[in-house]
Amino acid sequence: MKSKSLRLFGYVRGAAALLVAFLVALVLIFLSSDQPLTALRYMILGPAASWSKVCRVLAYMIPITFTGLGTCIMFSANQFNLAGEGCISAGGFVGALVAIYCPMPTVLHQIVCILAGAIIGGLIMLIPGFLKTKWGVSEMVVSLMLNYIILDVTMQFLTQNFADRSQGATMTFPYKSTAIIPKIFKGEQVSYGIFIAIAMAVLCWFFLYRTKWGYAIRMVGINKEFSQYSGIKVGAIIILCQVVGGILAGMGGVVTQLGYFSQYRWTALTGYGWDGITLAILAANNPIFIPVAAFFVAWLQYGCELMNTWTTVPVEMMDLISVVIFLFFAAEQFLSGFRQKLVVRETKKELAEKAAQQTGKGGEAHV
Amino acid sequence: MQNSEYVVEMRGIDKIYPNGIAANQGVDFLVKKGEIHALMGENGAGKSTLMKMLFGMEQPTNGEIYINGEKVALTSPTVAIAHGIGMVHQHFMLVPSLTVAENVVLGMEPRKGKLFVDFSKAIALTEEYSKKFNLEVDPNAKVMDIPVGMKQKVEILKALVRGAKILILDEPTAVLTTQETVELFRELVHLKEQGYTIIFISHKLKEIKEITDRMTILRGGRSMGVYNTADTSEQEISRLMVGRDVILTVQKDQAQPTAPVLQVRELEYTNDWNRKMLNKVSFTVRKGEILGIAGVEGNGQRELVDILYNFSKPDAGQVTVGGKSTLGLHQDKLRDMGISLIPEDRMIYGIADSASIEENVISDRFDKKEFNNGPLFNMKAIHAESQRLVEEYQVLCKSPQQQVKMLSGGNIQKVVVAREFSSEPVLIIADQPTRGIDVGATEFIRKKLVELSRAGAAVLLVSADLNEVIELSDSLVVFHGGEIVAYFEDTKKMDEMEMGEYMLGLKRQSPEEVRRVVHEK
């Protein structure tokens, strides 16, 4: 168990990083906008302006929670796999096909769609996992390139085989009503998918901290040599964590499709995979914090979009903020001087306590 | 000039590391010019930390340092060198693929024109210093080809060439044989006569008595005072060092070895640099005995352990445990067969540093039935197991949930040992089981090791600590140049001086004598 003040330090450090990110954004907004206060108000308070705006934030949480969870699991094993981006498209696409072409009673239909998306996501991640284990190919390079291959393959199928030619844009036929995940509030964008996402966060926490597979994943992430020496099958674990990551991203694609859209129309990479990486870093790879981080990022993202719409500050401000957050979360030495002071103070206190105990004992002996 | 009697004056030094370990607390350390000053203390007493601060590798949390009476801030080794301080580390800081002369001038190479290194000048410089200080080295030899004793001389030369007047030697004899130690001492006395100041870190009483003028004793990060070596008895020193009279001998009954457990036959291994590290190595470890492997480090011991635990593949040969071949098996299978390993480098292989003690002690058994309920961990059973091990192996910690890296070296090693010893092993490979840990933990681990062997485990002990191999082993083999050059059936009847000769390769037994360790008719 870490001492209380050191654990607190972790939170303080995170908050400080967020604060710095905001300050950087602030400076830039003031530099680039002629109405900086209005811009700032849209960014921070904009999403709270109405109930339907809040619901939009909640809806945006769904896909990034899934990719965030997937990234958490892969990062826990120290696998920098970035293919959540591709898997969410691939999963969404396959789930969509099941939703369109396989008539089934409702509930069962949604479940089968989600399973199909999960399976395809998992299968895709076998590629970087296997290559890494067999030949030591960097999963980062493979997964990064894989994203574009996946996009092109789904586009190929979409335009050649499954497009609804009666529509003006590239999209599939509409989903069967039995497959749709209903909205929670009539007319608002957030679907029941958000409960699936939160349930998955809890499930992922159990997986990572309360099962032998999660344990092995974390040990491989902390120290590969130690894991091998302990008898853990490191290669299998490296494949497993990536497959689980793919399954989660694939599921996320389907849940987003069935809860938000009425036909498949992703013709470019969604960016949800990248958000997932931000979330994993913010949550320090702990799945239970992912929904919280997702809410934060979704809020900020929508705030930036509103700011983009109503003022002259572009939506890319969001990217800037996440980059600064990245930098400070990743910078191990950030505030390390402050941490050292804390450690020194604690150690001195402990030593003093020990000394006091010993003299106390000595006193008793004399009595 | 504040007080010119002392060349080195460290006052009120505190050092607290980022993991919260207080390595030094209010230490005063004063060294007179031209003396050999011992810095003594058990492993973990804070000797190395204090010297790292004097050499600018670490910064003190509190306290002041004066060199020749002048207050200094030693912010890096470069600054320390500029103040005339030189350090010879326990693990040599040399580039193996370069020659001796190249190592000596590394970073301050004499130039030919602006661009080229003047090698002949480097060699001349090395020879000049080598002659002046009686430190015999071959300037043209590659460092990887020279023996440990000469490597140490190269390190000393390096410091001298850089203008060091104060030399810090960190446990210089730890890697040397008896003969090499004698030679080193002669050289140190010679340096002292020429006005150099030497700080000698050690925990070996005999050596301290032999060579030093005064000593500072550290215990648990605090100074126990300064003493004149001549006026202090060995018993007194040892009491000051450990707070009680150490019992250095391990109580053990005569071994009753029975069936062979580990059988190694004709093992050969060539490393990536095409050097033969193991040459036709054969031996047997039997149930109930401790077989020690002695030898200067780098003579094939590491390669042997790596092969035994399948971290590398031999060129030829067989390894069987209980009659079953183990070569090529996954470590998972080795553990199922009851083979435990205390790895040489505990921070790389022994533990996952940011995981908890609990997570570290279950790493070999977390997938066993008793710790799982269906797909979920049985946390109750896991907590019970870690609690039991922490208590039985006396790991000093706040709780089993504490991060392993927050523990001291000795307690980290106890975590490793708790895991490796508690799996009912039939074979324990113990590679430097007590390196760099405090005396309490050392005693505990040695005692457990003997206990397990007497209860029927076969133990293979690899240690660079001569005292340890001699004390613990029932019988012993000596490695030199990747071969077994001697076998002593009974360590009690062994002569240390003779063993030194085997370790240095000056002497070797006949193949028939060595062959006895195979225990086959």
Contacts between the chains, C-beta under 8 A, distances in Angstrom:
chain1	res1	chain2	res2	distance
A	1	B	356	7.9
A	1	B	398	6.3
A	1	B	399	5.6
A	1	B	401	4.4
A	1	B	402	5.4
A	1	B	403	8.0
A	2	B	402	7.9
A	2	B	403	6.4
A	2	B	406	7.8
A	206	B	376	7.0
A	210	B	376	5.3
A	210	B	377	5.0
A	210	B	379	7.1
A	211	B	375	5.7
A	211	B	376	5.9
A	211	B	377	6.1
A	212	B	366	5.4
A	212	B	367	4.8
A	212	B	371	7.8
A	212	B	372	6.1
A	212	B	377	6.7
A	215	B	359	7.0
A	215	B	362	8.0
A	215	B	366	5.4
A	215	B	377	7.2
A	216	B	366	7.5
A	216	B	367	7.9
A	218	B	355	7.1
A	218	B	359	7.7
A	219	B	352	5.4
A	219	B	355	6.6
A	219	B	359	7.1
A	219	B	363	6.2
A	222	B	352	4.0
A	222	B	353	7.0
A	222	B	354	5.5
A	222	B	355	5.5
A	223	B	348	7.6
A	223	B	351	7.3
A	223	B	352	4.3
A	223	B	353	7.0
A	225	B	348	5.4
A	225	B	349	5.3
A	226	B	348	7.4
A	226	B	349	5.8
A	226	B	350	6.9
A	226	B	351	6.2
A	226	B	352	5.0
A	226	B	363	7.1
A	227	B	352	7.5
A	227	B	363	7.4
A	228	B	331	6.0
A	229	B	309	7.0
A	229	B	311	7.9
A	229	B	331	5.9
A	229	B	341	7.0
A	229	B	343	6.5
A	229	B	349	4.7
A	229	B	350	7.9
A	230	B	331	7.1
A	230	B	335	7.7
A	230	B	363	3.8
A	230	B	364	5.0
A	231	B	330	7.2
A	231	B	331	4.6
A	231	B	332	3.8
A	231	B	333	8.0
A	231	B	334	7.3
A	231	B	335	4.4
A	231	B	336	8.0
A	231	B	363	7.9
A	231	B	364	5.5
A	232	B	332	7.4
A	232	B	363	7.2
A	233	B	330	6.8
A	233	B	332	6.4
A	336	B	18	7.5
A	339	B	18	7.1
A	340	B	16	7.9
A	340	B	18	5.9
A	343	B	16	6.3
A	343	B	17	7.9
A	343	B	18	5.9
A	343	B	19	7.6
A	343	B	20	5.0
A	344	B	16	4.7
A	344	B	61	5.9
A	346	B	20	6.4
A	347	B	16	5.0
A	347	B	20	5.0
A	347	B	21	7.6
A	347	B	22	5.1
A	348	B	16	7.7
A	348	B	22	7.9
A	350	B	20	8.0
A	351	B	22	6.1
A	351	B	25	7.1
